[in-house]
Amino acid sequence: MENDKYALLKSEVQEIIDLIAAKNAKDANNKLVDVSEQLDDMLDTSDEDEDLIEISKYQVLLNQLHQKIVALNGSI
């Protein structure tokens, strides 16, 4: 179960990366917001150190992707 949610996150982050590569900033930003909300929910319900570490890695990655989206579109 745990691996499934991280596999889903990984595929959704890859979708964001693909949208950025296609220079589709609006859809990339919308997907990033959705994934960020999922991470926030996971953070609220998680108490295992391993989960918190994994979630924080995704949060850092999403912040970097957000910077790429902003650079791509000027600002959103």
C-alpha positions, -999 to +999 in steps of 0.1 A: +000+000+000+027+024+009+046+017-023+015+022-043+009+058-030+046+067-038+043+051-072+013+072-079+031+103-067+061+094-089+039+091-120+021+124-112+054+142-108+065+127-141+034+141-157+043+176-144+078+172-158+063+161-192+040+191-192+069+214-185+089+198-213+059+204-236+059+241-224+024+237-211+028+259-180-009+262-171-016+225-170+017+218-153+009+244-126-026+229-121-012+194-118+014+207-094-013+222-072-031+189-071+000+170-061+009+195-035-025+191-019-021+153-019+013+157-002-002+180+024-029+154+032-002+127+034+018+149+058-012+155+080-019+118+084+016+105+086+036+099+117+063+076+105+097+091+101+103+073+068+071+087+054+079+122+065+113+120+049+099+108+016+072+134+016+097+162+023+117+149-008+087+153-029+080+188-015+115+199-024+111+185-059+077+203-063+092+236-053+119+232-079+093+223-105+073+253-095+103+275-102+107+259-136+070+266-144+073+302-133+105+306-154+086+291-184+056+313-182+070+345-165+046+341-136+015+323-127 
